[in-house]
């Protein structure tokens, strides 16, 4: 009898985790660069009594493209084919984002998601003063049409 309660509760807990993931996705549907998580579930066989339980065993990130919007900003990009932008936070930590809303800060550096955009060499991307920065379709950052 008690096994039935545990089986039911394990299913309810797994369903609760799934609903949490769905509510997070709905709450962030308008957030640029947000990536939903998709929980993965498994059936666990108990060693005592041979009863099966449902359990969330992990989560993956959904990397499918969201809705694209034309912004008119020549620095805005959409990372393609699973690409991510490397960003250095003010504390020096490196993180990754798919939020492509970039701008040139007063320091002449390319910024996104509250940090500095890092180039292939691992350093921040600097834009020369009094130039017009653009990003080509293959991801090259140019100022006044030059790399």
DSSP file (Angstrom, degrees, kcal/mol; ACC not computed):
  #  RESIDUE AA STRUCTURE BP1 BP2  ACC     N-H-->O    O-->H-N    N-H-->O    O-->H-N    TCO  KAPPA ALPHA  PHI   PSI    X-CA   Y-CA   Z-CA
    1    1 A X     >        0   0    0      0, 0.0     4,-1.0     0, 0.0     3,-0.5   0.000 360.0 360.0 360.0 -44.7    0.0    0.0    0.0
    2    2 A X  H  >  +     0   0    0      1,-0.2     4,-2.0     2,-0.2     3,-0.3   0.841 360.0  62.8 -64.5 -32.6    2.8    2.5    0.9
    3    3 A X  H  > S+     0   0    0      1,-0.2     4,-2.6     2,-0.2    -1,-0.2   0.881  98.0  56.4 -59.9 -37.2    4.5    1.7   -2.4
    4    4 A X  H  > S+     0   0    0     -3,-0.5     4,-2.3     1,-0.2    -1,-0.2   0.873 105.9  50.1 -62.1 -37.9    1.5    3.1   -4.2
    5    5 A X  H  X S+     0   0    0     -4,-1.0     4,-2.7    -3,-0.3    -1,-0.2   0.926 112.2  47.2 -65.8 -45.3    1.8    6.4   -2.4
    6    6 A X  H  X S+     0   0    0     -4,-2.0     4,-2.4     2,-0.2    -2,-0.2   0.883 111.6  50.7 -65.5 -38.1    5.5    6.7   -3.2
    7    7 A X  H  X S+     0   0    0     -4,-2.6     4,-1.9     2,-0.2    47,-0.3   0.938 112.9  46.1 -63.7 -45.9    4.9    5.9   -6.8
    8    8 A X  H  X S+     0   0    0     -4,-2.3     4,-2.1     1,-0.2    -2,-0.2   0.903 113.6  48.5 -63.3 -42.0    2.2    8.5   -7.0
    9    9 A X  H  X S+     0   0    0     -4,-2.7     4,-2.6     2,-0.2    -1,-0.2   0.867 108.5  53.6 -68.1 -36.5    4.3   11.1   -5.3
   10   10 A X  H  X S+     0   0    0     -4,-2.4     4,-2.2     1,-0.2    -1,-0.2   0.903 110.4  47.7 -65.8 -38.0    7.3   10.4   -7.5
   11   11 A X  H  X S+     0   0    0     -4,-1.9     4,-2.3     2,-0.2    -2,-0.2   0.896 112.0  49.5 -65.9 -40.2    5.1   11.0  -10.6
   12   12 A X  H  X S+     0   0    0     -4,-2.1     4,-2.2     2,-0.2    -2,-0.2   0.894 111.1  49.4 -66.1 -39.8    3.8   14.2   -9.1
   13   13 A X  H  X S+     0   0    0     -4,-2.6     4,-2.0     2,-0.2    -2,-0.2   0.916 111.8  48.3 -65.1 -42.9    7.3   15.4   -8.3
   14   14 A X  H  X S+     0   0    0     -4,-2.2     4,-1.8     1,-0.2    -2,-0.2   0.915 112.4  48.9 -63.6 -41.9    8.5   14.7  -11.8
   15   15 A X  H  X S+     0   0    0     -4,-2.3     4,-2.5     1,-0.2    -1,-0.2   0.876 107.7  55.4 -64.9 -37.1    5.4   16.4  -13.3
   16   16 A X  H  X S+     0   0    0     -4,-2.2     4,-2.2     2,-0.2    -1,-0.2   0.902 107.0  49.6 -62.4 -41.4    6.1   19.4  -11.0
   17   17 A X  H  X S+     0   0    0     -4,-2.0     4,-1.8     2,-0.2    -1,-0.2   0.880 110.7  50.6 -64.9 -37.2    9.6   19.8  -12.4
   18   18 A X  H  X S+     0   0    0     -4,-1.8     4,-2.0     2,-0.2    -2,-0.2   0.917 110.4  48.7 -66.1 -42.5    8.2   19.6  -15.9
   19   19 A X  H  X S+     0   0    0     -4,-2.5     4,-2.7     1,-0.2    -2,-0.2   0.860 107.7  55.5 -66.0 -35.2    5.7   22.3  -15.1
   20   20 A X  H  X S+     0   0    0     -4,-2.2     4,-2.2     2,-0.2    -1,-0.2   0.915 108.6  48.1 -60.7 -43.1    8.5   24.5  -13.6
   21   21 A X  H  X S+     0   0    0     -4,-1.8     4,-2.0     2,-0.2    16,-0.2   0.899 112.4  48.6 -65.0 -40.6   10.4   24.2  -16.8
   22   22 A X  H  X S+     0   0    0     -4,-2.0     4,-2.3     2,-0.2    -2,-0.2   0.915 111.1  49.4 -66.0 -43.0    7.3   25.1  -18.9
   23   23 A X  H  X S+     0   0    0     -4,-2.7     4,-2.4     1,-0.2    -2,-0.2   0.876 109.8  52.0 -66.9 -35.8    6.5   28.1  -16.6
   24   24 A X  H  X S+     0   0    0     -4,-2.2     4,-1.4     2,-0.2    -1,-0.2   0.923 110.3  49.0 -62.7 -43.1   10.1   29.4  -16.9
   25   25 A X  H  < S+     0   0    0     -4,-2.0    -2,-0.2     1,-0.2    -1,-0.2   0.908 113.0  46.6 -63.9 -41.7    9.9   29.2  -20.7
   26   26 A X  H >< S+     0   0    0     -4,-2.3     3,-1.1     1,-0.2     4,-0.2   0.894 110.1  52.8 -67.3 -39.8    6.6   31.0  -20.8
   27   27 A X  H 3< S+     0   0    0     -4,-2.4     3,-0.3     1,-0.2    -1,-0.2   0.789 117.0  39.3 -65.9 -26.6    7.8   33.7  -18.4
   28   28 A X  T >< S+     0   0    0     -4,-1.4     3,-1.6     1,-0.2    -1,-0.2   0.150  76.3 115.9-110.2  18.4   10.8   34.3  -20.7
   29   29 A X  T <  S+     0   0    0     -3,-1.1    -1,-0.2     1,-0.3    -2,-0.1   0.792  85.0  41.4 -60.5 -28.2    9.2   34.0  -24.1
   30   30 A X  T 3  S+     0   0    0     -3,-0.3     2,-0.7    -4,-0.2    -1,-0.3   0.382  88.6 110.2 -98.0   2.2   10.0   37.7  -24.9
   31   31 A X  S X  S-     0   0    0     -3,-1.6     3,-1.8     1,-0.1     2,-0.1  -0.695  71.4-127.1 -83.4 114.1   13.5   37.6  -23.3
   32   32 A X  T 3  S+     0   0    0     -2,-0.7    67,-0.2     1,-0.3     3,-0.1  -0.360  91.0  11.5 -60.7 134.1   16.2   37.9  -26.1
   33   33 A X  T 3  S+     0   0    0      1,-0.3    65,-0.4    65,-0.2    -1,-0.3   0.386  88.6 145.4  82.7  -4.1   18.7   35.1  -25.9
   34   34 A X    <   -     0   0    0     -3,-1.8     2,-0.5    -6,-0.2    -1,-0.3  -0.449  32.5-159.9 -69.5 138.5   16.8   33.0  -23.4
   35   35 A X        -     0   0    0     -2,-0.1    28,-0.1    -3,-0.1    -1,-0.0  -0.982  12.1-135.7-121.9 120.8   17.1   29.3  -23.8
   36   36 A X        -     0   0    0     -2,-0.5    26,-3.3    26,-0.3     2,-0.4  -0.327  15.1-129.8 -70.4 153.7   14.5   27.0  -22.3
   37   37 A X  E     -A   61   0A   0    -16,-0.2     2,-0.5    24,-0.2    24,-0.2  -0.820  11.0-152.8-102.7 148.9   15.5   23.9  -20.4
   38   38 A X  E     -A   60   0A   0     22,-2.9    22,-2.0    -2,-0.4   -20,-0.1  -0.951  15.8-139.0-122.1 109.2   13.9   20.5  -21.1
   39   39 A X  E     -A   59   0A   0     -2,-0.5     2,-0.4    20,-0.2    20,-0.3  -0.358  11.1-144.2 -68.5 147.8   13.9   18.1  -18.2
   40   40 A X  E     -A   58   0A   0     18,-3.0    17,-2.6    -2,-0.0    18,-1.0  -0.917  15.2-159.0-111.7 140.0   14.7   14.4  -18.9
   41   41 A X  E     -A   56   0A   0     -2,-0.4     2,-0.3    15,-0.3    15,-0.2  -0.834   9.5-176.4-120.2 155.1   12.9   11.7  -16.9
   42   42 A X  E     -A   55   0A   0     13,-2.5    13,-2.1    -2,-0.3     2,-0.6  -0.970  28.8-117.4-143.8 158.3   13.7    8.1  -16.2
   43   43 A X  E     -A   54   0A   0     -2,-0.3     2,-0.5    11,-0.2    11,-0.2  -0.889  30.2-156.5 -97.2 125.2   12.0    5.2  -14.4
   44   44 A X  E     -A   53   0A   0      9,-3.5     9,-3.0    -2,-0.6     2,-0.6  -0.886   7.4-141.6-106.6 129.0   14.0    4.0  -11.4
   45   45 A X  E     -A   52   0A   0     -2,-0.5     7,-0.2     7,-0.2     2,-0.1  -0.809  21.0-130.1 -91.7 121.5   13.6    0.5  -10.2
   46   46 A X     >  -     0   0    0      5,-3.6     4,-0.7    -2,-0.6     5,-0.1  -0.436   1.9-144.2 -69.7 140.1   13.7    0.3   -6.4
   47   47 A X  T  4 S+     0   0    0      1,-0.2     2,-0.9     2,-0.1    -1,-0.1   0.783  90.0  66.3 -74.3 -26.6   16.1   -2.2   -4.9
   48   48 A X  T  4 S-     0   0    0      1,-0.2     3,-0.4     3,-0.1    -1,-0.2  -0.835 124.4  -9.2 -99.0 105.0   13.6   -2.9   -2.1
   49   49 A X  T  4 S-     0   0    0     -2,-0.9    -1,-0.2     1,-0.2    -2,-0.1   0.322  97.4-100.4  97.1  -8.8   10.4   -4.5   -3.4
   50   50 A X  S  < S+     0   0    0     -4,-0.7     2,-0.3     1,-0.2    -1,-0.2   0.824  70.2 153.1  65.4  32.2   11.1   -4.1   -7.2
   51   51 A X        -     0   0    0     -3,-0.4    -5,-3.6    -5,-0.1     2,-0.3  -0.755  38.8-132.1 -97.0 141.9    8.8   -1.0   -7.5
   52   52 A X  E     -A   45   0A   0     -2,-0.3     2,-0.3    -7,-0.2    -7,-0.2  -0.741  21.5-170.3 -95.7 140.2    9.4    1.6  -10.3
   53   53 A X  E     -A   44   0A   0     -9,-3.0    -9,-3.5    -2,-0.3     2,-0.3  -0.941  21.4-123.6-126.7 149.7    9.5    5.3   -9.6
   54   54 A X  E     +A   43   0A   0    -47,-0.3     2,-0.3    -2,-0.3   -11,-0.2  -0.735  36.2 172.7 -88.9 141.3    9.5    8.3  -11.9
   55   55 A X  E     -A   42   0A   0    -13,-2.1   -13,-2.5    -2,-0.3     2,-0.5  -0.990  37.0-122.5-151.3 139.9   12.4   10.7  -11.5
   56   56 A X  E     +A   41   0A   0     -2,-0.3   -15,-0.3   -15,-0.2     3,-0.1  -0.731  31.1 179.0 -77.3 125.5   13.8   13.8  -13.2
   57   57 A X  E     -     0   0A   0    -17,-2.6     2,-0.3    -2,-0.5   -16,-0.2   0.437  54.1 -32.7-112.9  -1.6   17.4   12.8  -14.0
   58   58 A X  E     -A   40   0A   0    -18,-1.0   -18,-3.0     2,-0.0     2,-0.3  -0.975  52.4-119.2 169.8-177.4   18.7   15.9  -15.8
   59   59 A X  E     -A   39   0A   0     -2,-0.3     2,-0.3   -20,-0.3   -20,-0.2  -0.992  14.2-154.5-150.2 146.4   17.9   18.8  -18.1
   60   60 A X  E     -A   38   0A   0    -22,-2.0   -22,-2.9    -2,-0.3     2,-0.5  -0.835  23.2-114.1-118.8 160.4   19.1   20.0  -21.5
   61   61 A X  E     -A   37   0A   0     -2,-0.3     2,-0.7   -24,-0.2   -24,-0.2  -0.808  23.3-130.8 -96.7 132.2   19.1   23.4  -23.1
   62   62 A X        +     0   0    0    -26,-3.3   -26,-0.3    -2,-0.5    -1,-0.0  -0.729  25.8 179.6 -81.3 112.7   16.9   24.0  -26.1
   63   63 A X        +     0   0    0     -2,-0.7    19,-0.3   -28,-0.1    -1,-0.1   0.252  34.1 128.2-101.7  12.6   19.2   25.7  -28.7
   64   64 A X        -     0   0    0      1,-0.1     2,-0.1    18,-0.0    -2,-0.0  -0.368  69.4 -98.3 -64.8 148.8   16.6   26.1  -31.4
   65   65 A X        -     0   0    0      1,-0.1    -1,-0.1    13,-0.0     3,-0.1  -0.412  37.6-147.9 -68.2 141.6   16.3   29.6  -32.8
   66   66 A X        -     0   0    0      1,-0.2     2,-0.3    -2,-0.1    -1,-0.1  -0.069  46.4 -47.3 -89.9-162.1   13.5   31.7  -31.5
   67   67 A X        -     0   0    0     -2,-0.1     2,-0.3     1,-0.0    -1,-0.2  -0.553  60.1-138.0 -72.1 130.1   11.6   34.4  -33.3
   68   68 A X        -     0   0    0     -2,-0.3     2,-0.4    -3,-0.1    -1,-0.0  -0.718  18.4-168.3 -93.2 141.1   13.8   36.8  -35.2
   69   69 A X        -     0   0    0     -2,-0.3     2,-0.4     0, 0.0    -2,-0.0  -0.992  22.8-126.7-129.2 135.3   13.2   40.5  -35.2
   70   70 A X        +     0   0    0     -2,-0.4    -2,-0.0     1,-0.2     0, 0.0  -0.678  29.6 175.1 -75.7 127.9   14.8   43.2  -37.4
   71   71 A X        -     0   0    0     -2,-0.4    -1,-0.2     2,-0.2     3,-0.1   0.656  36.9-129.5-109.3 -21.2   16.3   45.8  -35.1
   72   72 A X        +     0   0    0      1,-0.3     2,-0.6     4,-0.1    -2,-0.1   0.386  69.9 124.3  83.2  -5.4   18.0   48.2  -37.5
   73   73 A X    >   -     0   0    0      1,-0.1     3,-1.7     2,-0.0    -1,-0.3  -0.809  55.6-151.4 -89.4 117.6   21.2   48.0  -35.4
   74   74 A X  T 3  S+     0   0    0     -2,-0.6    61,-1.0     1,-0.3    -1,-0.1   0.614  94.2  58.0 -66.4  -9.4   24.1   46.8  -37.6
   75   75 A X  T 3  S+     0   0    0     27,-0.2    27,-0.3    59,-0.2     2,-0.3   0.544  79.6 104.5 -96.4  -8.2   25.7   45.2  -34.5
   76   76 A X    <   +     0   0    0     -3,-1.7     2,-0.3    25,-0.2    25,-0.2  -0.572  50.9 179.9 -75.5 134.8   22.9   42.9  -33.7
   77   77 A X        -     0   0    0     23,-1.9     2,-0.5    -2,-0.3    23,-0.3  -0.877  29.3-140.7-131.7 162.6   23.5   39.3  -34.6
   78   78 A X        -     0   0    0     -2,-0.3    21,-0.1    21,-0.1     2,-0.1  -0.941  28.1-132.4-122.5 105.2   21.8   35.9  -34.4
   79   79 A X        -     0   0    0     -2,-0.5     3,-0.3    19,-0.4     2,-0.2  -0.363  29.9-154.7 -58.9 132.4   24.3   33.1  -33.5
   80   80 A X    >   +     0   0    0      1,-0.2     3,-1.7     2,-0.1    -1,-0.1  -0.688  57.8  18.1-110.6 160.4   23.8   30.3  -36.0
   81   81 A X  T 3  S-     0   0    0      1,-0.3    -1,-0.2    -2,-0.2    -2,-0.0   0.835 132.4 -50.0  53.1  43.4   24.4   26.5  -35.9
   82   82 A X  T 3  S+     0   0    0    -19,-0.3    -1,-0.3    -3,-0.3    -2,-0.1   0.598  95.5 153.9  77.1  11.0   24.7   26.2  -32.1
   83   83 A X    <   -     0   0    0     -3,-1.7     2,-0.3    15,-0.0    -1,-0.2  -0.382  24.5-163.3 -73.9 152.2   27.2   29.1  -31.8
   84   84 A X        -     0   0    0     -2,-0.1     2,-0.5    14,-0.0    14,-0.2  -0.931  19.0-120.6-130.1 154.4   27.5   31.1  -28.6
   85   85 A X  E     -B   97   0B   0     12,-3.5    12,-2.1    -2,-0.3     2,-0.4  -0.849  23.8-133.4 -96.5 130.6   29.1   34.5  -27.9
   86   86 A X  E     -B   96   0B   0     -2,-0.5    32,-2.7    32,-0.4     2,-0.4  -0.707  27.7-172.5 -83.3 132.5   31.9   34.6  -25.3
   87   87 A X  E     -BC  95 117B   0      8,-3.0     8,-2.9    -2,-0.4     2,-0.6  -0.990  18.0-146.4-132.0 132.3   31.4   37.4  -22.8
   88   88 A X  E     -BC  94 116B   0     28,-2.7    28,-2.4    -2,-0.4     6,-0.2  -0.878  20.9-141.9 -98.6 123.7   33.7   38.7  -20.1
   89   89 A X    >   -     0   0    0      4,-3.2     3,-2.1    -2,-0.6    26,-0.1  -0.288  30.7 -99.8 -75.7 166.2   31.9   40.0  -17.0
   90   90 A X  T 3  S+     0   0    0     24,-0.4    -1,-0.1     1,-0.3    25,-0.1   0.779 125.6  56.2 -57.4 -26.2   33.1   43.1  -15.1
   91   91 A X  T 3  S-     0   0    0      2,-0.1    -1,-0.3     1,-0.0    -3,-0.0   0.506 122.5-106.4 -84.8  -3.5   34.7   40.6  -12.5
   92   92 A X  S <  S+     0   0    0     -3,-2.1     2,-0.2     1,-0.3    -2,-0.1   0.381  74.3 137.1  97.0  -4.1   36.7   38.9  -15.3
   93   93 A X        -     0   0    0     -5,-0.1    -4,-3.2     1,-0.0     2,-0.5  -0.492  48.8-133.4 -74.7 146.0   34.6   35.7  -15.5
   94   94 A X  E     +B   88   0B   0     -6,-0.2     2,-0.3    -2,-0.2    -6,-0.2  -0.879  32.1 165.0-102.5 130.9   33.8   34.3  -18.9
   95   95 A X  E     -B   87   0B   0     -8,-2.9    -8,-3.0    -2,-0.5     2,-0.4  -0.797  27.8-122.5-132.0 177.2   30.3   33.2  -19.7
   96   96 A X  E     +B   86   0B   0     -2,-0.3     2,-0.3   -10,-0.2   -10,-0.2  -0.957  26.3 173.4-129.2 144.2   28.4   32.5  -22.9
   97   97 A X  E     -B   85   0B   0    -12,-2.1   -12,-3.5    -2,-0.4   -64,-0.1  -0.961  33.0-153.5-143.4 159.1   25.2   33.9  -24.4
   98   98 A X        +     0   0    0    -65,-0.4     2,-0.8    -2,-0.3   -19,-0.4   0.246  64.0 117.4-111.8   6.8   23.1   33.8  -27.5
   99   99 A X        -     0   0    0    -66,-0.2   -21,-0.1   -67,-0.2    -2,-0.1  -0.678  44.7-172.9 -75.1 110.9   21.8   37.3  -26.9
  100  100 A X        +     0   0    0     -2,-0.8   -23,-1.9   -23,-0.3     2,-1.5   0.139  41.1 122.1 -97.9  19.9   23.1   39.1  -30.0
  101  101 A X        +     0   0    0    -25,-0.2    12,-0.4   -69,-0.0     2,-0.2  -0.636  44.1 174.8 -84.6  88.0   22.1   42.7  -29.0
  102  102 A X        +     0   0    0     -2,-1.5     2,-0.3   -27,-0.3   -27,-0.2  -0.566  13.1 174.9 -98.3 158.3   25.6   44.3  -29.2
  103  103 A X  E     -D  111   0B   0      8,-1.9     8,-3.6    -2,-0.2     2,-0.6  -0.971  34.4-109.8-151.7 161.6   26.7   47.9  -28.8
  104  104 A X  E     -D  110   0B   0     -2,-0.3     6,-0.2     6,-0.2    22,-0.1  -0.875  37.5-144.8 -97.0 122.8   29.9   49.8  -28.6
  105  105 A X    >   -     0   0    0      4,-2.8     3,-2.2    -2,-0.6    -1,-0.0  -0.236  30.4 -98.0 -79.8 172.3   30.5   51.2  -25.1
  106  106 A X  T 3  S+     0   0    0      1,-0.3    -1,-0.1     2,-0.1    -2,-0.0   0.711 123.8  64.5 -62.3 -19.9   32.2   54.5  -24.3
  107  107 A X  T 3  S-     0   0    0      2,-0.2    -1,-0.3     1,-0.0     3,-0.1   0.438 117.2-113.4 -82.8   0.5   35.3   52.5  -23.7
  108  108 A X  S <  S+     0   0    0     -3,-2.2    19,-3.7     1,-0.3     2,-0.3   0.569  77.4 125.8  79.4   8.5   35.4   51.6  -27.4
  109  109 A X  B     -F  126   0C   0     17,-0.2    -4,-2.8     1,-0.0     2,-0.5  -0.705  67.9-109.7-100.9 152.5   34.8   48.0  -26.7
  110  110 A X  E     -D  104   0B   0     15,-2.4     7,-3.0    -2,-0.3     2,-0.3  -0.701  41.1-165.1 -81.8 126.5   32.0   45.8  -28.0
  111  111 A X  E     +DE 103 116B   0     -8,-3.6    -8,-1.9    -2,-0.5     2,-0.3  -0.853  17.5 164.0-117.0 147.8   29.4   45.0  -25.3
  112  112 A X  E >   + E   0 115B   0      3,-2.3     3,-2.1    -2,-0.3   -10,-0.1  -0.945  66.9   1.2-156.5 144.0   26.6   42.4  -25.0
  113  113 A X  T 3  S-     0   0    0    -12,-0.4     3,-0.1    -2,-0.3   -11,-0.1   0.816 129.9 -52.4  49.3  39.8   24.6   41.1  -22.0
  114  114 A X  T 3  S+     0   0    0      1,-0.2   -24,-0.4   -25,-0.1    -1,-0.3   0.603 122.8  72.8  78.8  11.9   26.4   43.3  -19.5
  115  115 A X  E <  S- E   0 112B   0     -3,-2.1    -3,-2.3   -26,-0.1     2,-0.4  -0.842  86.9 -77.6-145.3-177.8   29.9   42.3  -20.5
  116  116 A X  E     -CE  88 111B   0    -28,-2.4   -28,-2.7    -2,-0.3     2,-0.3  -0.713  42.2-123.2 -88.8 133.7   32.6   42.6  -23.1
  117  117 A X  E     -C   87   0B   0     -7,-3.0     8,-1.7    -2,-0.4     2,-0.4  -0.610  27.8-141.5 -74.3 131.4   32.4   40.5  -26.3
  118  118 A X  B     -G  124   0D   0    -32,-2.7   -32,-0.4    -2,-0.3     6,-0.2  -0.782  10.3-144.1 -98.9 139.2   35.5   38.3  -26.6
  119  119 A X    >   -     0   0    0      4,-3.1     3,-1.9    -2,-0.4    -1,-0.1  -0.165  40.3 -81.2 -87.6-174.3   37.1   37.7  -30.0
  120  120 A X  T 3  S+     0   0    0      1,-0.3    -1,-0.0     2,-0.1    -2,-0.0   0.784 129.4  57.5 -60.5 -28.5   38.8   34.6  -31.3
  121  121 A X  T 3  S-     0   0    0      2,-0.2    -1,-0.3     1,-0.0     3,-0.1   0.495 117.6-111.9 -82.2  -2.3   42.0   35.5  -29.5
  122  122 A X  S <  S+     0   0    0     -3,-1.9     2,-0.2     1,-0.3    -2,-0.1   0.372  82.7 109.7  89.4  -4.5   40.1   35.5  -26.1
  123  123 A X  S    S-     0   0    0      1,-0.1    -4,-3.1    -5,-0.1    -1,-0.3  -0.613  78.4 -84.0-101.3 164.2   40.4   39.3  -25.7
  124  124 A X  B     -G  118   0D   0     -6,-0.2     2,-0.6    -2,-0.2    -6,-0.2  -0.262  43.7-114.5 -61.9 151.2   37.8   42.0  -25.9
  125  125 A X        -     0   0    0     -8,-1.7   -15,-2.4   -15,-0.3     2,-0.4  -0.810  31.5-157.3 -92.0 118.1   36.9   43.4  -29.3
  126  126 A X  B     -F  109   0C   0     -2,-0.6     2,-0.5   -17,-0.2   -17,-0.2  -0.769   4.7-154.8 -98.5 140.6   37.9   47.1  -29.6
  127  127 A X        -     0   0    0    -19,-3.7     3,-0.1    -2,-0.4     4,-0.1  -0.967  27.3-115.3-113.0 122.4   36.3   49.4  -32.1
  128  128 A X    >   -     0   0    0     -2,-0.5     3,-0.9     1,-0.1   -20,-0.1  -0.243  40.6 -96.5 -57.8 143.7   38.5   52.4  -33.2
  129  129 A X  T 3  S+     0   0    0      1,-0.2    -1,-0.1     3,-0.0     3,-0.1  -0.263 103.9  17.2 -61.8 145.8   37.0   55.8  -32.2
  130  130 A X  T 3  S+     0   0    0      1,-0.2     2,-0.3    -3,-0.1    -1,-0.2   0.791  99.9 115.9  61.0  33.3   35.0   57.7  -34.8
  131  131 A X    <   -     0   0    0     -3,-0.9     2,-0.6    -4,-0.1    -1,-0.2  -0.876  68.1-117.4-123.3 162.1   34.4   54.7  -37.0
  132  132 A X        -     0   0    0     -2,-0.3    12,-3.0    -3,-0.1    13,-0.5  -0.889  30.2-150.0-101.5 119.0   31.2   52.9  -37.9
  133  133 A X  E     +H  143   0E   0     -2,-0.6     2,-0.3    10,-0.2    10,-0.2  -0.692  21.4 167.7 -91.7 139.5   31.2   49.3  -36.8
  134  134 A X  E     -H  142   0E   0      8,-2.7     8,-3.1    -2,-0.3     2,-0.4  -0.934  26.9-135.5-140.1 164.4   29.4   46.5  -38.6
  135  135 A X  E     -H  141   0E   0    -61,-1.0     6,-0.2    -2,-0.3   -59,-0.0  -0.993  21.8-135.4-125.6 126.1   29.4   42.7  -38.4
  136  136 A X    >   -     0   0    0      4,-2.6     3,-2.0    -2,-0.4     6,-0.0  -0.217  30.7-101.0 -74.9 168.8   29.5   40.6  -41.6
  137  137 A X  T 3  S+     0   0    0      1,-0.3    -1,-0.1     2,-0.1    -2,-0.0   0.734 124.1  53.1 -64.3 -22.0   27.3   37.6  -42.2
  138  138 A X  T 3  S-     0   0    0      2,-0.1    -1,-0.3     0, 0.0    -2,-0.0   0.296 125.0-100.1 -97.5  11.0   30.2   35.3  -41.3
  139  139 A X  S <  S+     0   0    0     -3,-2.0     2,-0.4     1,-0.3    -2,-0.1   0.507  70.5 146.7  93.0   5.9   30.8   37.1  -38.0
  140  140 A X        -     0   0    0      1,-0.0    -4,-2.6    -5,-0.0     2,-0.5  -0.622  42.9-137.8 -78.5 131.2   33.7   39.3  -38.8
  141  141 A X  E     -H  135   0E   0     -2,-0.4     2,-0.3    -6,-0.2    -6,-0.2  -0.782  29.2-179.0 -89.9 126.1   33.7   42.6  -36.9
  142  142 A X  E     -H  134   0E   0     -8,-3.1    -8,-2.7    -2,-0.5     2,-0.5  -0.912  22.1-154.4-125.9 150.9   34.6   45.5  -39.2
  143  143 A X  E >  S-HI 133 146E   0      3,-2.7     3,-1.6    -2,-0.3   -10,-0.2  -0.994  87.2  -8.5-125.9 127.2   35.0   49.3  -38.7
  144  144 A X  T 3  S-     0   0    0    -12,-3.0    -1,-0.1    -2,-0.5   -11,-0.1   0.843 131.4 -57.6  54.1  36.6   34.5   51.5  -41.8
  145  145 A X  T 3  S+     0   0    0    -13,-0.5     2,-0.3     1,-0.2    -1,-0.3   0.469 116.4 108.2  80.2   1.9   34.4   48.3  -43.8
  146  146 A X  B <    I  143   0E   0     -3,-1.6    -3,-2.7     1,-0.1    -1,-0.2  -0.877 360.0 360.0-115.4 146.5   37.8   47.0  -42.8
  147  147 A X              0   0    0     -2,-0.3    -6,-0.1    -5,-0.2    -1,-0.1   0.471 360.0 360.0 -75.1 360.0   38.6   44.1  -40.4
